[in-house]
């Protein structure tokens, strides 16, 4: 099922009908959020996990997703739509230089060994 174009450059879709990245509620690579939403998520993370829980990008993203999935934020219940541009406007080169918390290899050689 296709989303609805509200302008020639923007597509609106119901997030819960999407899979994987199309249903990821708090993605920090190249997403835009309303300031009120960001403040709500950061405040809730600090309240639930401690003030230092927003000091690492992986914690900020992981804890935010957890709280949204558990519907511990008012916005989790009220915002079911997302929007994206119809043509690419940003490229994200996945080189996670801050990744030190989780095993998340990005590239590997043909023999299966990781590339640093």
C-alpha positions in Angstrom: 0.0 0.0 0.0 1.5 3.3 -1.0 1.6 6.4 1.1 -0.1 9.6 0.3 1.7 12.4 -1.5 0.9 15.7 0.1 3.2 17.6 -2.2 5.3 16.6 -5.2 8.3 16.3 -2.9 6.8 14.7 0.2 5.3 11.3 1.0 3.3 10.7 4.2 2.9 7.1 5.5 1.7 5.2 8.5 4.8 4.1 10.3 3.2 1.0 11.9 2.5 -0.4 8.5 6.2 -0.3 7.6 8.9 -2.7 8.4 12.5 -2.3 9.6 13.7 1.3 8.9 10.2 2.3 7.9 8.9 1.6 11.4 11.9 2.9 13.4 10.6 5.6 15.7 13.8 7.3 16.8 16.5 7.3 14.2 19.4 9.7 14.5 21.3 9.4 11.2 19.4 11.8 9.0 16.0 12.4 10.5 14.2 15.6 11.4 12.0 15.8 14.5 10.0 18.6 16.1 11.8 20.3 18.9 9.1 19.4 21.4 9.4 15.7 20.5 13.2 15.7 21.0 12.9 17.5 24.3 10.2 15.0 25.4 12.4 12.0 24.5 15.6 13.4 26.1 13.7 14.3 29.3 12.1 10.8 29.5 15.5 9.1 28.9 17.1 11.1 31.7 14.2 10.3 34.0 14.1 6.6 33.2 17.8 5.8 32.7 19.7 8.6 34.5 21.1 11.9 33.4 24.1 10.4 31.7 22.0 8.2 29.5 21.9 10.8 26.7 25.7 11.2 26.6 26.4 8.5 24.0 24.6 8.5 20.6 24.0 4.7 20.8 22.3 5.1 24.2 20.3 8.1 23.1 18.9 6.2 20.1 18.4 2.9 21.9 16.8 4.3 25.0 14.6 6.6 22.9 13.3 3.7 20.7 12.7 1.6 23.8 10.6 4.3 25.5 8.6 4.9 22.3 7.9 1.2 21.7 6.8 0.8 25.3 4.6 3.8 24.8 6.0 5.6 27.8 5.8 9.0 26.0 2.6 10.9 25.2 3.8 11.4 21.6 4.1 7.6 21.1 0.4 7.3 21.1 -0.4 10.5 19.2 1.9 10.4 16.2 1.4 7.5 13.9 2.4 9.2 10.6 5.8 10.0 9.2 6.9 11.8 6.1 9.9 11.4 3.8 11.0 13.2 0.7 10.3 11.4 -2.6 13.9 11.9 -3.9 17.1 11.4 -1.9 18.5 14.6 -0.3 21.1 13.1 2.0 23.6 10.2 1.9 24.6 8.5 5.1 27.9 6.7 4.9 27.7 4.1 7.6 30.9 4.5 9.4 29.9 4.4 13.1 33.0 5.9 14.7 31.2 6.2 18.1 30.2 2.5 18.1 31.7 1.0 21.2 28.7 -0.5 22.9 27.4 -3.1 20.5 28.9 -5.6 18.1 27.8 -4.0 14.8 30.3 -4.7 12.0 29.6 -2.7 8.8 31.9 -4.1 6.2 33.6 -7.4 5.8 36.0 -8.9 3.3 35.1 -11.9 1.1 36.7 -14.2 3.6 34.3 -12.9 6.3 36.9 -10.9 8.3 36.0 -7.3 9.3 37.5 -4.3 7.6 38.7 -1.6 10.1 
